Amino acid sequence: MTSAPDVDVALGRCVEATRALFGAAACSIALVHDDGATLEFVAADGAGADEIVGVTIPVSRGIAGWAAMSGQPIAVRDVHADPRFARDVAESTHYVPTAIYAAPMLDAEGEVLGVASVLDPVVDETSDWTLNVLGTIAGLMALVTTASAGADPSAPPLARLGSDVLRLVASWQAEPGRAE
């Protein structure tokens, strides 16, 4: 897990848990800058995590940018055939995915705070389950982001939330009869 120095540990735990849940190669969070024109990747786990954190792209670029601009989750199962795919950004991380799922992180007023992205998930791609779950998780990440931004720096971090999510994922994966 890699995160920017000024990012709450809880967001790092969230990307770690989300990657585990989806069995994905990587997961990241990009936050919209105050100017609304750019996305900055602030937390990531998995392939290319060290390289993507700190990267800033125009909000109009890439699949994450599309999710931010539209306010809708998206599943692109073949990024190489999609003109929205920012291949140069992927190549800069030394990991070029085949599939990307992205969901906007919306605050209570419906404003886009950022985007949660999952790269090459190992899930049933024929159902809407993946986007529904990712959308729900992105909403929770937005709550963590909002709480982190207004938190008292002397208060304990929100890392327990991420730890709780990791524990739930591990419990779910350990259920008897659950197909891998």
C-alpha positions, -999 to 999 in steps of 0.1 A, spaced: 0 0 0 13 34 -9 -2 68 -1 8 104 -3 23 118 29 -7 141 37 -34 114 31 -51 96 61 -39 61 66 -76 50 63 -76 57 26 -46 34 21 -64 7 41 -95 12 19 -76 6 -13 -59 -24 2 -92 -39 13 -109 -31 -20 -81 -48 -40 -84 -79 -18 -122 -80 -22 -120 -79 -60 -89 -101 -62 -75 -73 -84 -40 -66 -96 -43 -30 -83 -66 -4 -67 -62 33 -64 -79 65 -53 -76 98 -72 -89 130 -56 -102 160 -75 -82 191 -68 -99 222 -55 -98 237 -90 -119 208 -103 -96 205 -133 -73 177 -122 -72 143 -104 -43 134 -82 -37 97 -73 -32 98 -35 -34 61 -25 -28 28 -42 -22 -9 -36 -9 -35 -59 8 -33 -93 22 1 -100 12 16 -66 45 33 -59 46 49 -94 10 61 -96 8 79 -62 15 116 -68 6 115 -105 -18 142 -116 -39 141 -147 -66 164 -162 -100 153 -151 -109 150 -187 -84 121 -193 -86 84 -187 -113 61 -175 -110 76 -140 -115 110 -155 -146 98 -173 -161 85 -140 -153 118 -123 -168 139 -150 -199 118 -155 -205 110 -118 -212 74 -129 -194 41 -123 -179 24 -154 -165 -11 -162 -142 -12 -192 -133 -49 -198 -109 -42 -227 -91 -9 -221 -71 -13 -253 -102 -9 -274 -115 21 -254 -103 56 -266 -107 70 -230 -79 48 -218 -48 68 -208 -22 43 -219 7 66 -213 -2 70 -176 -5 32 -173 28 26 -190 45 51 -166 35 27 -137 51 -3 -154 17 -20 -153 -8 -19 -182 -41 -34 -172 -66 -52 -194 -97 -41 -175 -105 -11 -153 -135 -5 -131 -139 30 -118 -165 47 -95 -169 83 -84 -165 91 -47 -195 113 -40 -200 135 -9 -234 140 8 -243 167 -17 -235 146 -47 -202 164 -55 -174 142 -69 -145 142 -44 -125 116 -64 -125 82 -81 -118 47 -69 -103 25 -96 -99 -13 -96 -75 -28 -122 -79 -63 -136 -104 -76 -110 -110 -113 -107 -148 -113 -104 -179 -123 -124 -179 -97 -151 -213 -106 -164 -233 -91 -135 -238 -56 -122 -226 -68 -88 -191 -54 -94 -202 -19 -102 -228 -19 -74 -202 -30 -48 -175 -6 -62 -200 22 -61 -209 15 -25 -172 12 -15 -165 45 -33 -192 62 -12 -176 49 19 -142 61 7 -158 95 2 -169 95 38 -134 87 49 -121 115 27 -146 140 41 -139 129 77 -102 130 72 -103 166 57 -122 179 87 -105 158 114 -86 172 143 -49 164 136 -45 153 172 -74 128 170 -67 91 163 -66 84 126 -95 67 108 -73 36 102 -96 14 122 -122 17 94 -98 3 68 -87 -24 93 -124 -33 99 -130 -36 61 -99 -58 57 -111 -81 85 -146 -83 69 -130 -92 35 -109 -119 51 -139 -133 69 -159 -133 37 -131 -150 18 -128 -177 45 -165 -187 44 -170 -224 38 -182 -232 3 -173 -198 -12 -161 -203 -47 -127 -187 -54 
